[in-house]
């Protein structure tokens, strides 16, 4: 599904966020990316969908190299790669259904004005309601986004991604702003998408308890370098100390 080869990202100020990262993601996997804040996790996801341009290295998606494709091809690729952000990235003044429908704009550029003036095709609206039902929030369809709780906003963000019908879903700290109960609820939705809809997931996470509960594969970054690759059960106490530091203590989320 996804091949990352010797990926390097150096920012204009000289910061080397990624230092030759290489790994593969099988189709249908749930890959968790772990590591301290500042280890390069968010940069990695943003390079995969080309929000950030890699400095060097290559990324292949579904057998096609996408690192240096033109804008037209990049738009096509992005229709198959959904992104869920830590801070939701919703338009607060718009209602839930319109936020979800925004997920379709990348596929149908000729309908962009429909997004501005809310003249959405009925089939899109039907798809958006179906997505909201999947994440259990269809009753909030006409509520403005700024009237929702954090967990509800994240479910709207997932629904927005669902209407893309993505093959790959990137989730950047999707539960970092949520309480423990809501975190598990959101993770359960991601797990269902992974297992029931066969959407490959790459998810940045902090809590190893969530990594063990939901992941099929794990990689760890430290100072922009790949320092671990394996299964959740392979993360021993020694590996934990190597990844997070000798004085680190594991905090579980229940």
URTA-V867658 format. One record per pair of residues at least 24 apart in sequence whose C-alpha atoms are under 10 Angstrom apart, sorted by the first residue. I is the first residue (numbers start at 0). GAP is how many residues later the second one is. Records with the same first field share a line. If there is no record, write none. Layout:
# URTA-V867658
I: GAP  GAP
This chain:
# URTA-V867658
0: 24  25  26  27  28  59  60  61  62  63  166  167  199
1: 24  25  46  57  58  59  60  61  62  63  166  198  200
2: 45  55  56  57  58  59  60  61  62
3: 40  44  53  54  55  56  57  61  63
4: 51  52  53  54  55
5: 50  51  52  53
6: 37  40  41  47  48  49  50  51  52  60  218
7: 36  39  45  46  47  48  49  50  216  217
8: 31  34  35  38  43  44  45  46  47  48  215
9: 43  44  45  46
10: 41  42  43  44
14: 209
15: 24  39  207  208  209
16: 24  25  26  27  205  206  207  208
17: 25  26  29  36  37  38  203  204  205  206  207  208
18: 36  37  38  202  203  204  205  206  207
19: 36  37  204  205  206
20: 36  37  200  203  204  205  206
21: 35  36  37  203  204
22: 36  196  203  206
23: 35  36  205
24: 36  175  176  177  192  193
25: 36  174  175  191
26: 35  140  141  167  171  172  173  174
27: 139  140  165  166  167  168  169  170  171  172  173  188
28: 139  165  166  169  170  171  172  173  186  187  188  189
29: 139  160  161  164  165  168  169  170  171  172  173  181  184  185  186  187  188
30: 139  169  170  171  172  173  180  183  184  185  186  187  188  199  200  201
31: 139  169  170  171  172  173  174  176  178  179  180  182  183  184  185  186  187  188  199  200
32: 138  139  140  169  170  171  172  173  178  182  184  185  186  187  188  193  195  196
33: 139  169  170  171  172  173  174  177  184  185  186  187  188  194  209  210
34: 169  170  171  172  184  185  186  187  188  189  191  192  193  205  208  209
35: 169  170  184  185  186  187  207  208  209
36: 169  184  185  186  207
37: 183  184  185  186
38: 181  182  183  184  185  186  187  204
39: 180  181  182  183  184  185  186
40: 131  132  162  163  164  178  179  180  181  182  183
41: 43  129  130  131  161  162
42: 129  181
43: 128  160  177  180
44: 38  125  126  127  157  158  159
45: 37  124  126
47: 30  33  122
48: 25  26  28  29  31  32  33  34  121
49: 24  27  28
60: 106  107
61: 105  106
74: 31  32  34
75: 30  31
76: 29  30  89
77: 28  29  86  88  89  90
78: 24  25  26  27  28  29  82  84  85  86  87  88  89
79: 26  27  81  84  85  86  87  88  89
80: 80  83  84  85  86  87  88  89  118  119  120
81: 75  76  78  79  80  81  82  83  84  85  86  87  88  89  117  119
82: 74  75  77  78  79  83  85  86  87  88  89  91  118  119  120
83: 70  71  72  73  74  75  76  77  85  86  87  88  89  90  119
84: 69  72  73  85  86  87  88  89  90  91
85: 68  71  85  86  87  88  89  90  91  92  118
86: 63  66  67  70  85  86  87  88  89  90
87: 62  63  64  65  66  67  68  69  70  84  86  89
88: 64  65  67  68
89: 55  56  63  64  66  67  70
90: 53  54  55
91: 52  53  54  55  56  61
92: 50  51  52  53  54
93: 24  48  49  50  51  52
94: 45  46  47  48  49  50  51  52
95: 32  33  36  41  42  43  44  45  46  47  48  49  50  51  52  56  57  60  61  63  64
96: 28  31  32  34  35  41  43  44  45  46  47  48  59  62  63
97: 27  30  43  44  46  47  62
98: 29  42  45  46  57  58  60  61
99: 24  25  27  28  29  31  32  41  55  56  57  58  59  60  61  62  63  64
100: 24  25  26  27  28  30  58  59  60  61  62  63
101: 26  58  59  61  62
102: 25  54  55  56  57  58  59  60  61  62
103: 24  56  57  58  59  60  61
104: 59
105: 58
106: 57
123: 39
124: 38
126: 32  35  36  37
127: 28  31  32  34  35  36
128: 30  34
129: 29  32  33
130: 24  25  27  28  29  30  31  32
131: 24  25  26  27  28  30  31
132: 26
133: 24  25  28  55  58  59
134: 24  27  50  51  53  54  55  57  58
135: 53
148: 29
149: 25  27  28  29  32
150: 24  26  27  28  30  31  32  34  35
151: 30  34
153: 24  28  29  32
154: 30  31  34  35
157: 28  31  32  35
158: 30
161: 31  37
164: 32  34
165: 31  32  33  34
166: 27  30  31  32  33  34
167: 26  30  31  32  33  34
168: 24  25  30  31  32  33  34
169: 30  31  32  33  34
170: 30  31  32  33  34
171: 30  31  32  33
172: 30  31  32  33
173: 29  30  31
174: 29  30  31  32  35
175: 28  29  30  31
178: 74  75
179: 72  73  74
180: 72  73
182: 27  70  71
183: 26  29  30  69  70
186: 26  27
187: 25  26
189: 24
190: 24
205: 45  46
206: 43  44  45  46
207: 24  27  32  42  43  44  45
208: 41  42  43  44  45
209: 42  43  44
219: 24
